C-alpha cells in the first residue's frame, strides 16, 4: 500500500496484495486463484492483450497455474506445446474444431472409440453437417480405402481403445493418414504418456482425459491436448470464445497427480496383468480383452509400441452368459473394487460399458461396435493384486448363486 492512511475498508481489500518478488522459489508451484492480473503500466496490459508480450490478463485467456501444467504435459508427451481444458470432452471438441472440422467436412474415426466421442461425432457434429465414418483402425487396408474414399480432414483414434482394448498401429496409421492429407488426433488416455508418445510418430493432436491416469486420484476433472505451437495458438483463439478453460485449483491438482504418474502406472500395469491372467482361467469368464495376454490380436504390436513398460492398467471381460441384471449382481457383490464411472486412478474401478460409458449408443450401435450386456471394464488401482483378485473371485462366486 502506498497510502497507509486509507480507510479500513480499503485496507481490508488491498492489504498484503502486490507484494514485491521474494528471494525464494517455492518447492510446489502456487495456485493463482485470481480472475484478474494487474500491471504497473497500461502499456504492459495492452501488450499482453495484443500478444506482443507474455503475461496473463484473465483466466479464460490462461493462467500461470494452468500454464505450468501445460508445460509439464507437453514435456511428458514429447510435444511442442499443450493446452489444458475443463474436461477431456472439451479438449477433443476444441481439437476437432482446430483441425478444421466444419460443415461439409469428413471425419474418419475408430469404430470402438469412447462412447461420448462416438456420440459427439455421430450426433452433435452430424447435426452440424459433418460426415463421420467409423472404421476398424486395426485393419490398415480398410483404413486406407476409407481415407481414399472420404478424404477426411482428420482421423480420430485411440492408442488403446475403450472398452475393447484394441491397439492401434500408430506409426503406420499416422503415416497413412498424412499420405491422404488428413490430420491425426490420438486419444492417448488409456496408454498415458508413460507407455507411449504419439507425438514421436507424428500425431498432430494428442488428447488426454487428465481426470484419468495423469491426475490419478479421482479428485479433478480436466483434459489436455498436446500439439504444435501453431495449433496451440489456434486452440487458444477458439477457446477464448468457447471458454472451456481449466481452473487454477484443478490445474494444481492435475500437476500434483502428474508427478507420481510413472510410479502409479508401473504398479497398475503389473496389477492389470495379474488380474487378466487370473480372469483368463476363470470358468465364469467367457472372453477377456487385454493387450498383455498372448491371446490378444495386437499383443505383439503392443509389446513393440510400449517397449516393456507394461500393457496398460485397463482390461475388459465378458461374464459368460450374463445379461445386464447378472452383471449388476456381480458389481453389487464387490467389496474392494469400486463400481464407479471413471478409471485410471489409485482405486480399482469396475464399470458396465453398456449402461455407462456407452449408454448413449443404441443397442444396435453397441452391437455393431461389439459391446454386449455381459461386458465389464476394470481399471486396476495400486492396491495389492491378491486382494483385487480375491474380491473379484468372491463377487463372481456369490453373483452366480
ChimeraX attribute file (.defattr): number of C-alpha atoms within 10 A of each C-alpha:
attribute: neighborCount
match mode: 1-to-1
recipient: residues
	/A:1	12
	/A:2	5
	/A:3	7
	/A:4	10
	/A:5	9
	/A:6	10
	/A:7	9
	/A:8	11
	/A:9	8
	/A:10	11
	/A:11	14
	/A:12	9
	/A:13	9
	/A:14	11
	/A:15	12
	/A:16	9
	/A:17	8
	/A:18	10
	/A:19	8
	/A:20	6
	/A:21	6
	/A:22	6
	/A:23	5
	/A:24	6
	/A:25	7
	/A:26	6
	/A:27	6
	/A:28	9
	/A:29	14
	/A:30	13
	/A:31	17
	/A:32	17
	/A:33	13
	/A:34	12
	/A:35	14
	/A:36	11
	/A:37	12
	/A:38	11
	/A:39	14
	/A:40	7
	/A:41	8
	/A:42	10
	/A:43	10
	/A:44	16
	/A:45	19
	/A:46	14
	/A:47	13
	/A:48	16
	/A:49	16
	/A:50	10
	/A:51	10
	/A:52	10
	/A:53	12
	/A:54	11
	/A:55	18
	/A:56	19
	/A:57	18
	/A:58	13
	/A:59	22
	/A:60	18
	/A:61	16
	/A:62	22
	/A:63	25
	/A:64	18
	/A:65	22
	/A:66	26
	/A:67	17
	/A:68	15
	/A:69	26
	/A:70	23
	/A:71	17
	/A:72	17
	/A:73	27
	/A:74	22
	/A:75	15
	/A:76	16
	/A:77	23
	/A:78	16
	/A:79	24
	/A:80	17
	/A:81	21
	/A:82	28
	/A:83	29
	/A:84	30
	/A:85	29
	/A:86	22
	/A:87	21
	/A:88	23
	/A:89	20
	/A:90	22
	/A:91	27
	/A:92	26
	/A:93	17
	/A:94	21
	/A:95	27
	/A:96	23
	/A:97	13
	/A:98	20
	/A:99	20
	/A:100	16
	/A:101	21
	/A:102	17
	/A:103	13
	/A:104	11
	/A:105	17
	/A:106	23
	/A:107	26
	/A:108	26
	/A:109	25
	/A:110	22
	/A:111	19
	/A:112	27
	/A:113	25
	/A:114	19
	/A:115	20
	/A:116	15
	/A:117	19
	/A:118	21
	/A:119	17
	/A:120	16
	/A:121	23
	/A:122	17
	/A:123	14
	/A:124	13
	/A:125	20
	/A:126	16
	/A:127	12
	/A:128	12
	/A:129	15
	/A:130	19
	/A:131	20
	/A:132	21
	/A:133	18
	/A:134	20
	/A:135	21
	/A:136	18
	/A:137	25
	/A:138	18
	/A:139	12
	/A:140	16
	/A:141	11
	/A:142	13
	/A:143	22
	/A:144	18
	/A:145	12
	/A:146	16
	/A:147	26
	/A:148	14
	/A:149	9
	/A:150	17
	/A:151	19
	/A:152	24
	/A:153	21
	/A:154	25
	/A:155	29
	/A:156	22
	/A:157	28
	/A:158	27
	/A:159	25
	/A:160	26
	/A:161	22
	/A:162	21
	/A:163	27
	/A:164	24
	/A:165	23
	/A:166	25
	/A:167	24
	/A:168	25
	/A:169	19
	/A:170	24
	/A:171	14
	/A:172	11
	/A:173	22
	/A:174	23
	/A:175	16
	/A:176	17
	/A:177	23
	/A:178	17
	/A:179	13
	/A:180	15
	/A:181	15
	/A:182	23
	/A:183	22
	/A:184	28
	/A:185	26
	/A:186	26
	/A:187	25
	/A:188	24
	/A:189	24
	/A:190	26
	/A:191	25
	/A:192	27
	/A:193	23
	/A:194	20
	/A:195	22
	/A:196	20
	/A:197	23
	/A:198	27
	/A:199	19
	/A:200	12
	/A:201	14
	/A:202	18
	/A:203	24
	/A:204	24
	/A:205	29
	/A:206	30
	/A:207	26
	/A:208	29
	/A:209	27
	/A:210	30
	/A:211	28
	/A:212	26
	/A:213	30
	/A:214	29
	/A:215	29
	/A:216	25
	/A:217	18
	/A:218	15
	/A:219	13
	/A:220	20
	/A:221	20
	/A:222	27
	/A:223	29
	/A:224	30
	/A:225	35
	/A:226	33
	/A:227	27
	/A:228	18
	/A:229	14
	/A:230	11
	/A:231	21
	/A:232	20
	/A:233	16
	/A:234	16
	/A:235	23
	/A:236	21
	/A:237	13
	/A:238	16
	/A:239	21
	/A:240	14
	/A:241	10
	/A:242	12
	/A:243	15
	/A:244	21
	/A:245	26
	/A:246	28
	/A:247	24
	/A:248	23
	/A:249	16
	/A:250	22
	/A:251	31
	/A:252	23
	/A:253	20
	/A:254	29
	/A:255	23
	/A:256	18
	/A:257	22
	/A:258	20
	/A:259	13
	/A:260	14
	/A:261	18
	/A:262	17
	/A:263	11
	/A:264	23
	/A:265	30
	/A:266	18
	/A:267	19
	/A:268	30
	/A:269	23
	/A:270	22
	/A:271	25
	/A:272	27
	/A:273	23
	/A:274	17
	/A:275	21
	/A:276	24
	/A:277	14
	/A:278	13
	/A:279	22
	/A:280	18
	/A:281	11
	/A:282	14
	/A:283	10
	/A:284	17
	/A:285	18
	/A:286	17
	/A:287	15
	/A:288	24
	/A:289	22
	/A:290	29
	/A:291	27
	/A:292	24
	/A:293	17
	/A:294	11
	/A:295	13
	/A:296	17
	/A:297	15
	/A:298	20
	/A:299	18
	/A:300	15
	/A:301	16
	/A:302	25
	/A:303	16
	/A:304	11
	/A:305	21
	/A:306	17
	/A:307	12
	/A:308	10
	/A:309	16
	/A:310	22
	/A:311	29
	/A:312	29
	/A:313	31
	/A:314	32
	/A:315	25
	/A:316	24
	/A:317	21
	/A:318	22
	/A:319	23
	/A:320	14
	/A:321	12
	/A:322	19
	/A:323	14
	/A:324	15
	/A:325	11
	/A:326	18
	/A:327	23
	/A:328	17
	/A:329	16
	/A:330	22
	/A:331	22
	/A:332	13
	/A:333	18
	/A:334	21
	/A:335	14
	/A:336	16
	/A:337	23
	/A:338	17
	/A:339	18
	/A:340	13
	/A:341	12
	/A:342	17
	/A:343	25
	/A:344	31
	/A:345	26
	/A:346	21
	/A:347	19
	/A:348	25
	/A:349	21
	/A:350	23
	/A:351	24
	/A:352	26
	/A:353	23
	/A:354	22
	/A:355	12
	/A:356	14
	/A:357	18
	/A:358	24
	/A:359	15
	/A:360	15
	/A:361	19
	/A:362	11
	/A:363	15
	/A:364	10
	/A:365	14
	/A:366	19
	/A:367	13
	/A:368	12
	/A:369	18
	/A:370	14
	/A:371	21
	/A:372	18
	/A:373	22
	/A:374	22
	/A:375	27
	/A:376	24
	/A:377	24
	/A:378	25
	/A:379	26
	/A:380	31
	/A:381	27
	/A:382	21
	/A:383	16
	/A:384	11
	/A:385	20
	/A:386	12
	/A:387	12
	/A:388	22
	/A:389	19
	/A:390	15
	/A:391	17
	/A:392	21
	/A:393	17
	/A:394	15
	/A:395	19
	/A:396	23
	/A:397	13
	/A:398	12
	/A:399	16
	/A:400	13
	/A:401	6
